[in-house]
Amino acid sequence: MANFKGHALPGSFFLIVGLWWSVKYPLMYFHQKGKSSRRTHYHQCLEIIEAAIRTLFSVIGILAEQFVPDGPHLHLYHENEWCKLMNWQHSTMYLFFAVSGIVDMLTCLVSHVPLGLDRLVMAVAVFTEGFLFYYHVHNRPPLDQHIHSLLLCAVFGGAFSIFVEVVLRDNIVLQLFRTSLVILQGTWFWQIGFVLFPPFGGPEWDQKDDANLMFVTMCFCWHYLAALCIVAISYSLVFCHLTRLKRHGGEIIGIRKLKSDHTYQTALLSGSDEE
């Protein structure tokens, strides 16, 4: 959808997934630290639920692109001309992410699925997103082309990171790097919507002004810095929360131990008095 909602929708999806990953991966890292790297049943259930939600997001995106009032309604070619190819490109992007979600679920449910296939398919989905966007903005004004080309930095960076995760699975650094790029995609989709389609009736941006191109480039760096800060804050909060729980649990265990020792000593003294 070539409007504000068409950019806010995928932006919201990427933001939700990115924010969830910023909490999920630190939790899994601290849980597995110093223990067996084998995932528990609860981790697998969590992965299945997440994959199902991501698949649902993709299906919602496809339906939104196809069945908006001015959408193609599943018509690709009608009356000797192509129908709403921009919507079809967006639908194709969502389709690959839906396949990625399904493969993620199969990886958790079926033991015969090769380990790493889920990351490979996810990397292909992200690469396809970038490939589609690369040919998405030809013959458009300079600002439109530039603001979409900046998005490709996050997309192809994420695709490369996920490809590496096929081999280096459960690497916390790669996971957090991927998370930061997903958050960046989410915020930048919203930024594209505000720049190209001002939602509150504000003045339109001059599409040919070089100063706007410079500002948008600088703004993209600010967005990524904000994404890194979000990941760092989430990591720190998870660490502090788990440390507090561990300390609290240790105190409880210590109290119970003292009580048991005290009970044992009392029993010994009572026995000695009886003698």
Phi and psi restraints in degrees (value plus and minus 20) as a CYANA .aco file:
   2 ALA   PHI    -106.0   -66.0
   2 ALA   PSI      45.3    85.3
   3 ASN   PHI    -175.4  -135.4
   3 ASN   PSI    -197.5  -157.5
   4 PHE   PHI     -83.8   -43.8
   4 PHE   PSI     -63.4   -23.4
   5 LYS   PHI     -83.4   -43.4
   5 LYS   PSI     -53.9   -13.9
   6 GLY   PHI     -85.9   -45.9
   6 GLY   PSI     -41.6    -1.6
   7 HIS   PHI    -118.5   -78.5
   7 HIS   PSI     -49.9    -9.9
   8 ALA   PHI     -89.6   -49.6
   8 ALA   PSI     -53.1   -13.1
   9 LEU   PHI     -84.6   -44.6
   9 LEU   PSI     -76.1   -36.1
  10 PRO   PHI     -84.8   -44.8
  10 PRO   PSI     -52.5   -12.5
  11 GLY   PHI     -80.3   -40.3
  11 GLY   PSI     -61.0   -21.0
  12 SER   PHI     -86.1   -46.1
  12 SER   PSI     -61.3   -21.3
  13 PHE   PHI     -80.6   -40.6
  13 PHE   PSI     -68.1   -28.1
  14 PHE   PHI     -84.7   -44.7
  14 PHE   PSI     -58.2   -18.2
  15 LEU   PHI     -84.8   -44.8
  15 LEU   PSI     -64.7   -24.7
  16 ILE   PHI     -81.4   -41.4
  16 ILE   PSI     -67.0   -27.0
  17 VAL   PHI     -84.4   -44.4
  17 VAL   PSI     -63.4   -23.4
  18 GLY   PHI     -83.8   -43.8
  18 GLY   PSI     -62.9   -22.9
  19 LEU   PHI     -85.7   -45.7
  19 LEU   PSI     -57.8   -17.8
  20 TRP   PHI     -84.7   -44.7
  20 TRP   PSI     -64.3   -24.3
  21 TRP   PHI     -83.0   -43.0
  21 TRP   PSI     -52.9   -12.9
  22 SER   PHI     -86.0   -46.0
  22 SER   PSI     -40.0     0.0
  23 VAL   PHI    -118.6   -78.6
  23 VAL   PSI     -60.0   -20.0
  24 LYS   PHI     -84.4   -44.4
  24 LYS   PSI     -69.3   -29.3
  25 TYR   PHI     -87.6   -47.6
  25 TYR   PSI     -61.1   -21.1
  26 PRO   PHI     -81.1   -41.1
  26 PRO   PSI     -59.0   -19.0
  27 LEU   PHI     -79.9   -39.9
  27 LEU   PSI     -67.1   -27.1
  28 MET   PHI     -86.2   -46.2
  28 MET   PSI     -57.1   -17.1
  29 TYR   PHI     -85.0   -45.0
  29 TYR   PSI     -67.5   -27.5
  30 PHE   PHI     -90.8   -50.8
  30 PHE   PSI     -49.6    -9.6
  31 HIS   PHI     -90.0   -50.0
  31 HIS   PSI     -59.1   -19.1
  32 GLN   PHI    -106.9   -66.9
  32 GLN   PSI     -31.0     9.0
  33 LYS   PHI     -85.7   -45.7
  33 LYS   PSI     104.2   144.2
  34 GLY   PHI      59.0    99.0
  34 GLY   PSI     -16.7    23.3
  35 LYS   PHI    -142.5  -102.5
  35 LYS   PSI    -196.4  -156.4
  36 SER   PHI     -86.5   -46.5
  36 SER   PSI     121.1   161.1
  37 SER   PHI     -96.9   -56.9
  37 SER   PSI     -22.3    17.7
  38 ARG   PHI     -90.5   -50.5
  38 ARG   PSI     113.8   153.8
  39 ARG   PHI     -98.3   -58.3
  39 ARG   PSI     124.8   164.8
  40 THR   PHI    -104.5   -64.5
  40 THR   PSI     151.8   191.8
  41 HIS   PHI     -82.3   -42.3
  41 HIS   PSI     -56.6   -16.6
  42 TYR   PHI     -87.6   -47.6
  42 TYR   PSI     -56.8   -16.8
  43 HIS   PHI     -83.6   -43.6
  43 HIS   PSI     -61.7   -21.7
  44 GLN   PHI     -85.0   -45.0
  44 GLN   PSI     -61.0   -21.0
  45 CYS   PHI     -82.6   -42.6
  45 CYS   PSI     -59.8   -19.8
  46 LEU   PHI     -83.9   -43.9
  46 LEU   PSI     -61.3   -21.3
  47 GLU   PHI     -84.1   -44.1
  47 GLU   PSI     -60.4   -20.4
  48 ILE   PHI     -85.1   -45.1
  48 ILE   PSI     -64.1   -24.1
  49 ILE   PHI     -83.1   -43.1
  49 ILE   PSI     -63.9   -23.9
  50 GLU   PHI     -82.0   -42.0
  50 GLU   PSI     -65.2   -25.2
  51 ALA   PHI     -82.8   -42.8
  51 ALA   PSI     -58.1   -18.1
  52 ALA   PHI     -85.2   -45.2
  52 ALA   PSI     -59.8   -19.8
  53 ILE   PHI     -87.0   -47.0
  53 ILE   PSI     -61.5   -21.5
  54 ARG   PHI     -84.7   -44.7
  54 ARG   PSI     -56.4   -16.4
  55 THR   PHI     -85.6   -45.6
  55 THR   PSI     -60.8   -20.8
  56 LEU   PHI     -82.5   -42.5
  56 LEU   PSI     -63.0   -23.0
  57 PHE   PHI     -76.7   -36.7
  57 PHE   PSI     -62.9   -22.9
  58 SER   PHI     -85.6   -45.6
  58 SER   PSI     -61.6   -21.6
  59 VAL   PHI     -84.0   -44.0
  59 VAL   PSI     -61.6   -21.6
  60 ILE   PHI     -80.9   -40.9
  60 ILE   PSI     -61.3   -21.3
  61 GLY   PHI     -82.6   -42.6
  61 GLY   PSI     -62.4   -22.4
  62 ILE   PHI     -83.2   -43.2
  62 ILE   PSI     -66.1   -26.1
  63 LEU   PHI     -83.2   -43.2
  63 LEU   PSI     -59.2   -19.2
  64 ALA   PHI     -85.3   -45.3
  64 ALA   PSI     -61.1   -21.1
  65 GLU   PHI     -89.1   -49.1
  65 GLU   PSI     -54.5   -14.5
  66 GLN   PHI    -105.9   -65.9
  66 GLN   PSI     -55.2   -15.2
  67 PHE   PHI    -136.1   -96.1
  67 PHE   PSI      -0.1    39.9
  68 VAL   PHI     -86.6   -46.6
  68 VAL   PSI     140.2   180.2
  69 PRO   PHI     -72.0   -32.0
  69 PRO   PSI     -57.3   -17.3
  70 ASP   PHI    -122.9   -82.9
  70 ASP   PSI       1.0    41.0
  71 GLY   PHI    -102.1   -62.1
  71 GLY   PSI     153.2   193.2
  72 PRO   PHI     -96.9   -56.9
  72 PRO   PSI     -37.8     2.2
  73 HIS   PHI      33.5    73.5
  73 HIS   PSI      25.8    65.8
  74 LEU   PHI      48.6    88.6
  74 LEU   PSI      -8.4    31.6
  75 HIS   PHI    -115.1   -75.1
  75 HIS   PSI      96.5   136.5
  76 LEU   PHI    -110.3   -70.3
  76 LEU   PSI     -55.2   -15.2
  77 TYR   PHI    -158.6  -118.6
  77 TYR   PSI     103.1   143.1
  78 HIS   PHI    -166.1  -126.1
  78 HIS   PSI     110.6   150.6
  79 GLU   PHI      33.0    73.0
  79 GLU   PSI      30.2    70.2
  80 ASN   PHI      43.1    83.1
  80 ASN   PSI       8.6    48.6
  81 GLU   PHI    -174.2  -134.2
  81 GLU   PSI     135.4   175.4
  82 TRP   PHI     -91.9   -51.9
  82 TRP   PSI     125.5   165.5
  83 CYS   PHI    -126.8   -86.8
  83 CYS   PSI      94.1   134.1
  84 LYS   PHI      26.3    66.3
  84 LYS   PSI      41.3    81.3
  85 LEU   PHI     -84.7   -44.7
  85 LEU   PSI     -47.3    -7.3
  86 MET   PHI     -83.4   -43.4
  86 MET   PSI     -63.0   -23.0
  87 ASN   PHI     -84.1   -44.1
  87 ASN   PSI     -57.0   -17.0
  88 TRP   PHI     -87.4   -47.4
  88 TRP   PSI     -56.1   -16.1
  89 GLN   PHI     -84.3   -44.3
  89 GLN   PSI     -63.7   -23.7
  90 HIS   PHI     -83.1   -43.1
  90 HIS   PSI     -60.3   -20.3
  91 SER   PHI     -83.0   -43.0
  91 SER   PSI     -57.8   -17.8
  92 THR   PHI     -84.2   -44.2
  92 THR   PSI     -60.2   -20.2
  93 MET   PHI     -79.8   -39.8
  93 MET   PSI     -68.3   -28.3
  94 TYR   PHI     -82.9   -42.9
  94 TYR   PSI     -55.8   -15.8
  95 LEU   PHI     -81.4   -41.4
  95 LEU   PSI     -63.0   -23.0
  96 PHE   PHI     -86.8   -46.8
  96 PHE   PSI     -56.4   -16.4
  97 PHE   PHI     -88.8   -48.8
  97 PHE   PSI     -52.6   -12.6
  98 ALA   PHI     -85.2   -45.2
  98 ALA   PSI     -62.4   -22.4
  99 VAL   PHI     -81.5   -41.5
  99 VAL   PSI     -60.0   -20.0
 100 SER   PHI     -81.2   -41.2
 100 SER   PSI     -62.4   -22.4
 101 GLY   PHI     -84.1   -44.1
 101 GLY   PSI     -59.8   -19.8
 102 ILE   PHI     -85.1   -45.1
 102 ILE   PSI     -62.8   -22.8
 103 VAL   PHI     -84.2   -44.2
 103 VAL   PSI     -57.1   -17.1
 104 ASP   PHI     -79.8   -39.8
 104 ASP   PSI     -63.0   -23.0
 105 MET   PHI     -85.4   -45.4
 105 MET   PSI     -61.6   -21.6
 106 LEU   PHI     -84.5   -44.5
 106 LEU   PSI     -55.4   -15.4
 107 THR   PHI     -81.8   -41.8
 107 THR   PSI     -55.6   -15.6
 108 CYS   PHI    -101.3   -61.3
 108 CYS   PSI     -50.4   -10.4
 109 LEU   PHI    -112.5   -72.5
 109 LEU   PSI     -50.3   -10.3
 110 VAL   PHI    -133.6   -93.6
 110 VAL   PSI      99.9   139.9
 111 SER   PHI     -92.1   -52.1
 111 SER   PSI     -38.2     1.8
 112 HIS   PHI    -103.3   -63.3
 112 HIS   PSI     -28.1    11.9
 113 VAL   PHI     -92.1   -52.1
 113 VAL   PSI     107.8   147.8
 114 PRO   PHI     -80.0   -40.0
 114 PRO   PSI     118.6   158.6
 115 LEU   PHI     -86.3   -46.3
 115 LEU   PSI     110.8   150.8
 116 GLY   PHI      82.2   122.2
 116 GLY   PSI     -33.1     6.9
 117 LEU   PHI     -84.9   -44.9
 117 LEU   PSI     -54.9   -14.9
 118 ASP   PHI     -82.8   -42.8
 118 ASP   PSI     -61.7   -21.7
 119 ARG   PHI     -89.1   -49.1
 119 ARG   PSI     -56.6   -16.6
 120 LEU   PHI     -83.7   -43.7
 120 LEU   PSI     -65.7   -25.7
 121 VAL   PHI     -87.1   -47.1
 121 VAL   PSI     -57.3   -17.3
 122 MET   PHI     -83.6   -43.6
 122 MET   PSI     -60.8   -20.8
 123 ALA   PHI     -83.3   -43.3
 123 ALA   PSI     -60.8   -20.8
 124 VAL   PHI     -83.4   -43.4
 124 VAL   PSI     -59.8   -19.8
 125 ALA   PHI     -83.3   -43.3
 125 ALA   PSI     -64.4   -24.4
 126 VAL   PHI     -87.7   -47.7
 126 VAL   PSI     -60.2   -20.2
 127 PHE   PHI     -82.5   -42.5
 127 PHE   PSI     -59.8   -19.8
 128 THR   PHI     -82.7   -42.7
 128 THR   PSI     -58.8   -18.8
 129 GLU   PHI     -77.2   -37.2
 129 GLU   PSI     -68.2   -28.2
 130 GLY   PHI     -85.8   -45.8
 130 GLY   PSI     -59.0   -19.0
 131 PHE   PHI     -81.9   -41.9
 131 PHE   PSI     -62.2   -22.2
 132 LEU   PHI     -87.1   -47.1
 132 LEU   PSI     -61.9   -21.9
 133 PHE   PHI     -89.3   -49.3
 133 PHE   PSI     -48.8    -8.8
 134 TYR   PHI     -82.0   -42.0
 134 TYR   PSI     -56.7   -16.7
 135 TYR   PHI    -121.2   -81.2
 135 TYR   PSI       2.0    42.0
 136 HIS   PHI    -116.8   -76.8
 136 HIS   PSI     -38.7     1.3
 137 VAL   PHI    -143.5  -103.5
 137 VAL   PSI       0.0    40.0
 138 HIS   PHI     -86.4   -46.4
 138 HIS   PSI     127.0   167.0
 139 ASN   PHI      40.8    80.8
 139 ASN   PSI      13.8    53.8
 140 ARG   PHI    -133.8   -93.8
 140 ARG   PSI     146.1   186.1
 141 PRO   PHI     -79.1   -39.1
 141 PRO   PSI     135.9   175.9
 142 PRO   PHI     -76.0   -36.0
 142 PRO   PSI     -63.2   -23.2
 143 LEU   PHI     -84.9   -44.9
 143 LEU   PSI     -60.8   -20.8
 144 ASP   PHI     -80.9   -40.9
 144 ASP   PSI     -65.8   -25.8
 145 GLN   PHI     -84.0   -44.0
 145 GLN   PSI     -63.2   -23.2
 146 HIS   PHI     -88.1   -48.1
 146 HIS   PSI     -63.1   -23.1
 147 ILE   PHI     -88.8   -48.8
 147 ILE   PSI     -49.7    -9.7
 148 HIS   PHI     -98.5   -58.5
 148 HIS   PSI     -53.7   -13.7
 149 SER   PHI     -86.8   -46.8
 149 SER   PSI     -51.6   -11.6
 150 LEU   PHI     -83.6   -43.6
 150 LEU   PSI     -55.0   -15.0
 151 LEU   PHI     -80.5   -40.5
 151 LEU   PSI     -51.2   -11.2
 152 LEU   PHI     -83.5   -43.5
 152 LEU   PSI     -48.0    -8.0
 153 CYS   PHI     -80.7   -40.7
 153 CYS   PSI     -64.8   -24.8
 154 ALA   PHI     -89.9   -49.9
 154 ALA   PSI     -58.3   -18.3
 155 VAL   PHI     -88.1   -48.1
 155 VAL   PSI     -73.7   -33.7
 156 PHE   PHI     -90.2   -50.2
 156 PHE   PSI     -50.8   -10.8
 157 GLY   PHI     -83.5   -43.5
 157 GLY   PSI     -61.7   -21.7
 158 GLY   PHI     -86.1   -46.1
 158 GLY   PSI     -60.1   -20.1
 159 ALA   PHI     -81.9   -41.9
 159 ALA   PSI     -63.0   -23.0
 160 PHE   PHI     -83.6   -43.6
 160 PHE   PSI     -63.2   -23.2
 161 SER   PHI     -81.6   -41.6
 161 SER   PSI     -61.6   -21.6
 162 ILE   PHI     -90.3   -50.3
 162 ILE   PSI     -55.6   -15.6
 163 PHE   PHI     -79.1   -39.1
 163 PHE   PSI     -61.0   -21.0
 164 VAL   PHI     -85.8   -45.8
 164 VAL   PSI     -53.7   -13.7
 165 GLU   PHI     -86.7   -46.7
 165 GLU   PSI     -37.4     2.6
 166 VAL   PHI     -79.3   -39.3
 166 VAL   PSI     -57.0   -17.0
 167 VAL   PHI    -113.5   -73.5
 167 VAL   PSI     -68.2   -28.2
 168 LEU   PHI    -116.9   -76.9
 168 LEU   PSI      52.6    92.6
 169 ARG   PHI     -94.4   -54.4
 169 ARG   PSI     126.8   166.8
 170 ASP   PHI      40.3    80.3
 170 ASP   PSI      12.7    52.7
 171 ASN   PHI    -107.7   -67.7
 171 ASN   PSI      96.7   136.7
 172 ILE   PHI     -83.8   -43.8
 172 ILE   PSI     -53.8   -13.8
 173 VAL   PHI     -86.0   -46.0
 173 VAL   PSI     -66.2   -26.2
 174 LEU   PHI     -85.4   -45.4
 174 LEU   PSI     -58.1   -18.1
 175 GLN   PHI     -84.4   -44.4
 175 GLN   PSI     -63.0   -23.0
 176 LEU   PHI     -91.1   -51.1
 176 LEU   PSI     -54.2   -14.2
 177 PHE   PHI     -83.5   -43.5
 177 PHE   PSI     -65.3   -25.3
 178 ARG   PHI     -81.2   -41.2
 178 ARG   PSI     -61.0   -21.0
 179 THR   PHI     -80.8   -40.8
 179 THR   PSI     -63.6   -23.6
 180 SER   PHI     -83.1   -43.1
 180 SER   PSI     -56.8   -16.8
 181 LEU   PHI     -92.6   -52.6
 181 LEU   PSI     -52.8   -12.8
 182 VAL   PHI     -88.2   -48.2
 182 VAL   PSI     -62.4   -22.4
 183 ILE   PHI     -82.1   -42.1
 183 ILE   PSI     -60.7   -20.7
 184 LEU   PHI     -80.1   -40.1
 184 LEU   PSI     -63.1   -23.1
 185 GLN   PHI     -79.6   -39.6
 185 GLN   PSI     -63.6   -23.6
 186 GLY   PHI     -81.5   -41.5
 186 GLY   PSI     -68.8   -28.8
 187 THR   PHI     -88.7   -48.7
 187 THR   PSI     -53.2   -13.2
 188 TRP   PHI     -94.2   -54.2
 188 TRP   PSI     -52.8   -12.8
 189 PHE   PHI     -79.3   -39.3
 189 PHE   PSI     -62.7   -22.7
 190 TRP   PHI     -83.2   -43.2
 190 TRP   PSI     -60.9   -20.9
 191 GLN   PHI     -82.9   -42.9
 191 GLN   PSI     -60.6   -20.6
 192 ILE   PHI     -80.1   -40.1
 192 ILE   PSI     -62.6   -22.6
 193 GLY   PHI     -81.3   -41.3
 193 GLY   PSI     -62.5   -22.5
 194 PHE   PHI     -89.1   -49.1
 194 PHE   PSI     -53.4   -13.4
 195 VAL   PHI     -97.3   -57.3
 195 VAL   PSI     -68.6   -28.6
 196 LEU   PHI    -105.3   -65.3
 196 LEU   PSI     -48.0    -8.0
 197 PHE   PHI    -155.6  -115.6
 197 PHE   PSI      54.5    94.5
 198 PRO   PHI     -73.7   -33.7
 198 PRO   PSI     100.6   140.6
 199 PRO   PHI     -99.7   -59.7
 199 PRO   PSI     -39.6     0.4
 200 PHE   PHI    -130.3   -90.3
 200 PHE   PSI       7.6    47.6
 201 GLY   PHI      53.2    93.2
 201 GLY   PSI       1.1    41.1
 202 GLY   PHI     -94.0   -54.0
 202 GLY   PSI     150.9   190.9
 203 PRO   PHI     -86.4   -46.4
 203 PRO   PSI     123.2   163.2
 204 GLU   PHI     -95.8   -55.8
 204 GLU   PSI     128.3   168.3
 205 TRP   PHI     -96.2   -56.2
 205 TRP   PSI     124.0   164.0
 206 ASP   PHI     -92.8   -52.8
 206 ASP   PSI      93.4   133.4
 207 GLN   PHI     -90.7   -50.7
 207 GLN   PSI     -34.2     5.8
 208 LYS   PHI    -133.9   -93.9
 208 LYS   PSI     -14.9    25.1
 209 ASP   PHI     -99.9   -59.9
 209 ASP   PSI     102.9   142.9
 210 ASP   PHI     -83.8   -43.8
 210 ASP   PSI     -51.2   -11.2
 211 ALA   PHI     -83.6   -43.6
 211 ALA   PSI     -57.1   -17.1
 212 ASN   PHI     -84.9   -44.9
 212 ASN   PSI     -57.7   -17.7
 213 LEU   PHI     -83.2   -43.2
 213 LEU   PSI     -62.1   -22.1
 214 MET   PHI     -85.3   -45.3
 214 MET   PSI     -62.4   -22.4
 215 PHE   PHI     -85.3   -45.3
 215 PHE   PSI     -62.7   -22.7
 216 VAL   PHI     -82.3   -42.3
 216 VAL   PSI     -59.1   -19.1
 217 THR   PHI     -82.9   -42.9
 217 THR   PSI     -64.5   -24.5
 218 MET   PHI     -85.4   -45.4
 218 MET   PSI     -57.9   -17.9
 219 CYS   PHI     -84.5   -44.5
 219 CYS   PSI     -55.6   -15.6
 220 PHE   PHI     -81.5   -41.5
 220 PHE   PSI     -60.4   -20.4
 221 CYS   PHI     -84.0   -44.0
 221 CYS   PSI     -58.9   -18.9
 222 TRP   PHI     -83.8   -43.8
 222 TRP   PSI     -59.8   -19.8
 223 HIS   PHI     -80.7   -40.7
 223 HIS   PSI     -62.9   -22.9
 224 TYR   PHI     -89.8   -49.8
 224 TYR   PSI     -55.7   -15.7
 225 LEU   PHI     -81.8   -41.8
 225 LEU   PSI     -60.8   -20.8
 226 ALA   PHI     -83.8   -43.8
 226 ALA   PSI     -59.7   -19.7
 227 ALA   PHI     -83.4   -43.4
 227 ALA   PSI     -62.4   -22.4
 228 LEU   PHI     -83.2   -43.2
 228 LEU   PSI     -59.1   -19.1
 229 CYS   PHI     -85.0   -45.0
 229 CYS   PSI     -59.9   -19.9
 230 ILE   PHI     -81.9   -41.9
 230 ILE   PSI     -64.8   -24.8
 231 VAL   PHI     -83.6   -43.6
 231 VAL   PSI     -63.4   -23.4
 232 ALA   PHI     -84.8   -44.8
 232 ALA   PSI     -61.8   -21.8
 233 ILE   PHI     -85.7   -45.7
 233 ILE   PSI     -63.2   -23.2
 234 SER   PHI     -81.7   -41.7
 234 SER   PSI     -64.3   -24.3
 235 TYR   PHI     -80.1   -40.1
 235 TYR   PSI     -64.5   -24.5
 236 SER   PHI     -86.7   -46.7
 236 SER   PSI     -62.1   -22.1
 237 LEU   PHI     -84.6   -44.6
 237 LEU   PSI     -61.1   -21.1
 238 VAL   PHI     -83.3   -43.3
 238 VAL   PSI     -63.8   -23.8
 239 PHE   PHI     -81.6   -41.6
 239 PHE   PSI     -66.7   -26.7
 240 CYS   PHI     -84.5   -44.5
 240 CYS   PSI     -60.4   -20.4
 241 HIS   PHI     -85.1   -45.1
 241 HIS   PSI     -65.6   -25.6
 242 LEU   PHI     -87.9   -47.9
 242 LEU   PSI     -56.9   -16.9
 243 THR   PHI     -83.4   -43.4
 243 THR   PSI     -60.8   -20.8
 244 ARG   PHI     -85.0   -45.0
 244 ARG   PSI     -63.0   -23.0
 245 LEU   PHI     -83.6   -43.6
 245 LEU   PSI     -60.7   -20.7
 246 LYS   PHI     -84.8   -44.8
 246 LYS   PSI     -62.8   -22.8
 247 ARG   PHI     -84.7   -44.7
 247 ARG   PSI     -62.1   -22.1
 248 HIS   PHI     -84.2   -44.2
 248 HIS   PSI     -61.6   -21.6
 249 GLY   PHI     -84.7   -44.7
 249 GLY   PSI     -57.4   -17.4
 250 GLY   PHI     -84.4   -44.4
 250 GLY   PSI     -58.9   -18.9
 251 GLU   PHI     -84.8   -44.8
 251 GLU   PSI     -60.1   -20.1
 252 ILE   PHI     -83.7   -43.7
 252 ILE   PSI     -64.1   -24.1
 253 ILE   PHI     -82.2   -42.2
 253 ILE   PSI     -60.9   -20.9
 254 GLY   PHI     -83.4   -43.4
 254 GLY   PSI     -60.9   -20.9
 255 ILE   PHI     -83.5   -43.5
 255 ILE   PSI     -64.0   -24.0
 256 ARG   PHI     -82.5   -42.5
 256 ARG   PSI     -58.3   -18.3
 257 LYS   PHI     -86.3   -46.3
 257 LYS   PSI     -62.1   -22.1
 258 LEU   PHI     -83.3   -43.3
 258 LEU   PSI     -60.5   -20.5
 259 LYS   PHI     -83.8   -43.8
 259 LYS   PSI     -61.9   -21.9
 260 SER   PHI     -86.7   -46.7
 260 SER   PSI     -59.1   -19.1
 261 ASP   PHI     -84.5   -44.5
 261 ASP   PSI     -61.0   -21.0
 262 HIS   PHI     -84.3   -44.3
 262 HIS   PSI     -61.4   -21.4
 263 THR   PHI     -82.9   -42.9
 263 THR   PSI     -61.0   -21.0
 264 TYR   PHI     -84.7   -44.7
 264 TYR   PSI     -62.0   -22.0
 265 GLN   PHI     -86.1   -46.1
 265 GLN   PSI     -58.6   -18.6
 266 THR   PHI     -82.8   -42.8
 266 THR   PSI     -60.7   -20.7
 267 ALA   PHI     -84.3   -44.3
 267 ALA   PSI     -59.7   -19.7
 268 LEU   PHI     -84.5   -44.5
 268 LEU   PSI     -62.7   -22.7
 269 LEU   PHI     -85.0   -45.0
 269 LEU   PSI     -60.1   -20.1
 270 SER   PHI     -83.0   -43.0
 270 SER   PSI     -60.6   -20.6
 271 GLY   PHI     -84.8   -44.8
 271 GLY   PSI     -59.2   -19.2
 272 SER   PHI     -89.3   -49.3
 272 SER   PSI     -55.0   -15.0
 273 ASP   PHI     -85.7   -45.7
 273 ASP   PSI     -59.5   -19.5
 274 GLU   PHI     -84.7   -44.7
 274 GLU   PSI     -55.8   -15.8
